[in-house]
Amino acid sequence: MNGTLTGQGGVRVEAVFEGDIALGGMLVVGPSGRVTTELLKAHTVIVAGLVRGDVLAESVEVREGGKIWGDVTTVNLSTEEGAFLRGKVTMEDVIDLGLAGEEG
């Protein structure tokens, strides 16, 4: 799938997705999910599949077998044994996702 994924709810990706992602909720990239994006923005990001692109989120979790190729900016980062991250990690006190309709 190609396109733009936006909204305030949660989304689970179990396929190949290429495009922009900006969610006011949770994004789960399942074990069979493959995401390619310039910048992935969401309140919470859980990666058990593959992400190619930078991640901006309040909370990022990379599970066993999950892979991120890109820089991560977050308040909370957790990884399981067997997780992979190639990029720079920046920890912040507060993240401004700059999402339309977001209360702040």
MDAnalysis code that builds the backbone (N, CA, C; Angstrom):
import MDAnalysis as mda
import numpy as np

u = mda.Universe.empty(312, n_residues=104, atom_resindex=np.repeat(np.arange(104), 3), trajectory=True)
u.add_TopologyAttr("name", ["N", "CA", "C"] * 104)
u.add_TopologyAttr("resid", np.arange(1, 105))
u.add_TopologyAttr("resname", ["MET", "ASN", "GLY", "THR", "LEU", "THR", "GLY", "GLN", "GLY", "GLY", "VAL", "ARG", "VAL", "GLU", "ALA", "VAL", "PHE", "GLU", "GLY", "ASP", "ILE", "ALA", "LEU", "GLY", "GLY", "MET", "LEU", "VAL", "VAL", "GLY", "PRO", "SER", "GLY", "ARG", "VAL", "THR", "THR", "GLU", "LEU", "LEU", "LYS", "ALA", "HIS", "THR", "VAL", "ILE", "VAL", "ALA", "GLY", "LEU", "VAL", "ARG", "GLY", "ASP", "VAL", "LEU", "ALA", "GLU", "SER", "VAL", "GLU", "VAL", "ARG", "GLU", "GLY", "GLY", "LYS", "ILE", "TRP", "GLY", "ASP", "VAL", "THR", "THR", "VAL", "ASN", "LEU", "SER", "THR", "GLU", "GLU", "GLY", "ALA", "PHE", "LEU", "ARG", "GLY", "LYS", "VAL", "THR", "MET", "GLU", "ASP", "VAL", "ILE", "ASP", "LEU", "GLY", "LEU", "ALA", "GLY", "GLU", "GLU", "GLY"])
u.atoms.positions = np.array([
    [0.843, -1.174, 0.000],
    [0.000, 0.000, 0.000],
    [0.886, 1.234, 0.000],
    [0.449, 2.241, -0.701],
    [1.130, 3.532, -0.736],
    [0.130, 4.610, -0.355],
    [0.604, 5.653, 0.323],
    [-0.294, 6.752, 0.625],
    [0.052, 7.459, 1.905],
    [-0.985, 8.046, 2.514],
    [-0.842, 8.799, 3.744],
    [-1.775, 8.198, 4.783],
    [-1.253, 7.955, 5.964],
    [-2.024, 7.372, 7.055],
    [-2.074, 8.380, 8.190],
    [-3.280, 8.922, 8.461],
    [-3.455, 9.905, 9.522],
    [-4.694, 9.559, 10.332],
    [-4.799, 10.128, 11.521],
    [-5.978, 9.924, 12.343],
    [-5.639, 9.984, 13.814],
    [-6.654, 9.707, 14.642],
    [-6.490, 9.779, 16.087],
    [-6.554, 8.412, 16.755],
    [-6.817, 7.360, 16.035],
    [-6.950, 6.031, 16.624],
    [-5.684, 5.214, 16.515],
    [-5.837, 3.929, 16.722],
    [-4.722, 3.004, 16.619],
    [-4.770, 2.246, 15.307],
    [-3.595, 1.899, 14.786],
    [-3.484, 1.182, 13.516],
    [-2.445, 0.081, 13.667],
    [-2.737, -1.070, 13.091],
    [-1.780, -2.178, 13.043],
    [-1.447, -2.440, 11.579],
    [-0.161, -2.489, 11.254],
    [0.295, -2.750, 9.883],
    [0.852, -4.161, 9.835],
    [0.249, -4.994, 9.001],
    [0.708, -6.375, 8.799],
    [0.962, -6.624, 7.317],
    [1.340, -5.559, 6.607],
    [1.591, -5.630, 5.165],
    [2.712, -4.652, 4.854],
    [2.926, -4.408, 3.578],
    [3.922, -3.429, 3.153],
    [3.224, -2.092, 2.984],
    [3.731, -1.054, 3.663],
    [3.184, 0.298, 3.558],
    [4.313, 1.260, 3.263],
    [4.097, 2.135, 2.274],
    [5.069, 3.169, 1.941],
    [4.343, 4.494, 1.875],
    [4.797, 5.461, 2.665],
    [4.172, 6.776, 2.661],
    [4.279, 7.448, 4.007],
    [3.505, 8.520, 4.167],
    [3.543, 9.321, 5.386],
    [2.610, 8.739, 6.442],
    [3.060, 8.783, 7.700],
    [2.243, 8.317, 8.822],
    [2.292, 9.376, 9.915],
    [1.097, 9.825, 10.347],
    [0.978, 10.779, 11.444],
    [-0.282, 10.415, 12.221],
    [-0.108, 9.724, 13.343],
    [-1.240, 9.225, 14.130],
    [-1.253, 9.835, 15.527],
    [-2.450, 10.218, 15.970],
    [-2.618, 10.699, 17.327],
    [-2.832, 9.555, 18.293],
    [-2.583, 8.339, 17.880],
    [-2.756, 7.160, 18.713],
    [-1.558, 6.245, 18.610],
    [-1.836, 4.944, 18.512],
    [-0.781, 3.936, 18.503],
    [-0.613, 3.337, 17.109],
    [0.638, 3.122, 16.728],
    [0.952, 2.385, 15.506],
    [1.694, 1.125, 15.907],
    [1.169, -0.018, 15.493],
    [1.830, -1.296, 15.713],
    [2.247, -1.831, 14.357],
    [3.535, -2.081, 14.191],
    [4.041, -2.730, 12.986],
    [4.261, -4.188, 13.374],
    [3.335, -5.051, 12.932],
    [3.377, -6.456, 13.300],
    [4.549, -7.181, 12.661],
    [4.767, -8.433, 13.028],
    [5.910, -9.200, 12.527],
    [5.998, -9.274, 11.000],
    [4.865, -9.242, 10.308],
    [4.899, -9.278, 8.842],
    [4.788, -7.883, 8.238],
    [4.768, -6.839, 9.072],
    [4.652, -5.465, 8.598],
    [5.976, -4.897, 8.134],
    [5.908, -4.105, 7.058],
    [7.077, -3.429, 6.488],
    [6.677, -2.003, 6.176],
    [7.260, -1.024, 6.875],
    [6.910, 0.380, 6.692],
    [8.129, 1.138, 6.186],
    [7.938, 1.903, 5.110],
    [8.962, 2.800, 4.591],
    [8.364, 4.195, 4.568],
    [8.993, 5.132, 5.289],
    [8.479, 6.485, 5.413],
    [9.630, 7.438, 5.680],
    [9.441, 8.693, 5.327],
    [10.460, 9.679, 5.658],
    [10.442, 9.948, 7.161],
    [9.222, 10.155, 7.722],
    [9.070, 10.410, 9.151],
    [7.769, 9.783, 9.629],
    [7.867, 8.909, 10.610],
    [6.716, 8.266, 11.225],
    [6.441, 8.996, 12.530],
    [5.227, 9.571, 12.662],
    [4.836, 10.278, 13.878],
    [3.638, 9.565, 14.499],
    [3.715, 9.255, 15.787],
    [2.592, 8.674, 16.514],
    [2.864, 8.820, 18.006],
    [1.803, 8.759, 18.804],
    [2.003, 8.824, 20.253],
    [2.801, 7.618, 20.725],
    [2.415, 6.436, 20.262],
    [3.098, 5.205, 20.651],
    [3.409, 4.398, 19.397],
    [4.632, 3.891, 19.308],
    [5.041, 3.056, 18.175],
    [5.599, 1.750, 18.732],
    [5.028, 0.632, 18.272],
    [5.516, -0.693, 18.642],
    [5.949, -1.384, 17.357],
    [7.204, -1.816, 17.315],
    [7.757, -2.405, 16.095],
    [8.139, -3.859, 16.356],
    [7.451, -4.766, 15.674],
    [7.824, -6.182, 15.678],
    [8.239, -6.609, 14.274],
    [8.019, -5.716, 13.299],
    [8.405, -5.939, 11.903],
    [9.557, -5.010, 11.539],
    [9.437, -4.345, 10.386],
    [10.517, -3.489, 9.886],
    [10.034, -2.070, 9.644],
    [10.830, -1.090, 10.058],
    [10.565, 0.315, 9.772],
    [11.819, 0.914, 9.175],
    [11.666, 1.533, 8.007],
    [12.758, 2.285, 7.379],
    [12.321, 3.742, 7.333],
    [12.944, 4.557, 8.185],
    [12.599, 5.970, 8.270],
    [12.734, 6.446, 9.702],
    [12.712, 7.751, 9.885],
    [12.847, 8.329, 11.215],
    [11.533, 8.182, 11.979],
    [11.647, 8.091, 13.308],
    [10.487, 7.897, 14.181],
    [10.460, 9.018, 15.213],
    [9.296, 9.679, 15.341],
    [9.058, 10.696, 16.348],
    [7.831, 10.252, 17.131],
    [8.008, 9.893, 18.406],
    [6.899, 9.352, 19.196],
    [7.164, 9.560, 20.677],
    [6.085, 9.628, 21.463],
    [6.238, 9.729, 22.904],
    [6.820, 8.441, 23.475],
    [6.426, 7.306, 22.907],
    [6.909, 6.016, 23.395],
    [7.212, 5.109, 22.204],
    [8.384, 4.485, 22.230],
    [8.791, 3.558, 21.171],
    [9.214, 2.251, 21.823],
    [8.668, 1.158, 21.306],
    [9.031, -0.173, 21.782],
    [9.450, -1.006, 20.575],
    [10.660, -1.548, 20.635],
    [11.136, -2.430, 19.568],
    [11.188, -3.833, 20.147],
    [10.335, -4.678, 19.617],
    [10.219, -6.041, 20.136],
    [11.225, -6.975, 19.478],
    [11.358, -8.167, 20.042],
    [12.246, -9.176, 19.491],
    [11.935, -9.368, 18.014],
    [12.949, -9.270, 17.181],
    [12.766, -9.405, 15.738],
    [12.394, -8.109, 15.043],
    [12.026, -7.081, 15.805],
    [11.701, -5.778, 15.228],
    [12.961, -5.049, 14.803],
    [12.851, -4.273, 13.713],
    [14.013, -3.564, 13.183],
    [13.627, -2.146, 12.782],
    [14.445, -1.185, 13.187],
    [14.280, 0.207, 12.768],
    [15.587, 0.662, 12.142],
    [15.491, 1.167, 10.915],
    [16.610, 1.816, 10.244],
    [16.241, 3.289, 10.141],
    [16.705, 4.090, 11.091],
    [16.397, 5.514, 11.095],
    [16.607, 6.082, 12.480],
    [16.569, 7.398, 12.572],
    [16.749, 8.076, 13.849],
    [15.442, 8.043, 14.638],
    [15.555, 7.912, 15.957],
    [14.395, 7.844, 16.841],
    [14.474, 8.997, 17.839],
    [13.390, 9.775, 17.926],
    [13.263, 10.824, 18.931],
    [12.053, 10.477, 19.771],
    [12.255, 10.338, 21.105],
    [11.193, 9.834, 21.961],
    [11.404, 10.259, 23.406],
    [10.362, 10.079, 24.217],
    [10.464, 10.262, 25.663],
    [10.833, 8.930, 26.310],
    [10.189, 7.844, 25.845],
    [10.415, 6.512, 26.405],
    [10.809, 5.537, 25.305],
    [11.888, 4.804, 25.517],
    [12.344, 3.800, 24.559],
    [12.562, 2.489, 25.295],
    [12.001, 1.413, 24.745],
    [12.287, 0.095, 25.298],
    [12.572, -0.866, 24.158],
    [13.481, -1.783, 24.424],
    [13.832, -2.794, 23.420],
    [13.890, -4.153, 24.099],
    [13.528, -5.165, 23.342],
    [13.661, -6.530, 23.823],
    [14.938, -7.129, 23.247],
    [15.405, -8.198, 23.855],
    [16.545, -8.914, 23.313],
    [16.200, -9.365, 21.899],
    [17.111, -9.155, 20.960],
    [16.876, -9.522, 19.573],
    [16.297, -8.389, 18.738],
    [16.073, -7.219, 19.352],
    [15.613, -6.041, 18.619],
    [16.810, -5.396, 17.917],
    [16.535, -4.620, 16.845],
    [17.590, -3.994, 16.060],
    [17.219, -2.537, 15.829],
    [18.186, -1.640, 16.047],
    [17.993, -0.227, 15.762],
    [19.285, 0.331, 15.204],
    [19.225, 0.847, 13.980],
    [20.394, 1.484, 13.395],
    [20.036, 2.932, 13.121],
    [20.554, 3.805, 13.970],
    [20.273, 5.231, 13.861],
    [20.589, 5.901, 15.173],
    [20.356, 7.182, 15.212],
    [20.615, 7.979, 16.407],
    [19.348, 7.992, 17.261],
    [19.517, 7.860, 18.577],
    [18.399, 7.946, 19.508],
    [18.539, 9.240, 20.293],
    [17.478, 10.050, 20.292],
    [17.437, 11.283, 21.064],
    [16.294, 11.176, 22.056],
    [16.622, 11.311, 23.335],
    [15.617, 11.250, 24.395],
    [15.257, 12.684, 24.782],
    [13.959, 12.969, 24.832],
    [13.457, 14.296, 25.182],
    [12.549, 14.189, 26.399],
    [12.337, 15.311, 27.089],
    [11.392, 15.351, 28.210],
    [9.954, 15.352, 27.707],
    [9.732, 16.052, 26.595],
    [8.400, 16.197, 25.997],
    [8.556, 16.147, 24.490],
    [7.588, 15.512, 23.828],
    [7.576, 15.439, 22.366],
    [6.359, 16.192, 21.856],
    [6.574, 17.100, 20.909],
    [5.472, 17.787, 20.231],
    [5.341, 17.170, 18.851],
    [4.292, 16.382, 18.658],
    [4.088, 15.724, 17.380],
    [3.556, 16.663, 16.317],
    [2.978, 17.797, 16.732],
    [2.462, 18.764, 15.778],
    [1.338, 18.238, 14.925],
    [0.479, 17.391, 15.503],
    [-0.615, 16.791, 14.747],
    [-1.855, 17.674, 14.821],
    [-2.567, 17.851, 13.702],
    [-3.803, 18.617, 13.658],
    [-4.841, 17.937, 14.541],
    [-5.608, 18.741, 15.273],
    [-6.656, 18.204, 16.125],
    [-6.173, 17.645, 17.441],
    [-4.887, 17.754, 17.688],
    [-4.318, 17.209, 18.920],
    [-4.492, 18.216, 20.048],
    [-4.996, 17.730, 21.174],
    [-5.126, 18.596, 22.340],
    [-3.774, 18.700, 23.024],
    [-3.468, 19.877, 23.546],
    [-2.175, 19.943, 24.036],
    [-1.778, 20.552, 25.245],
])
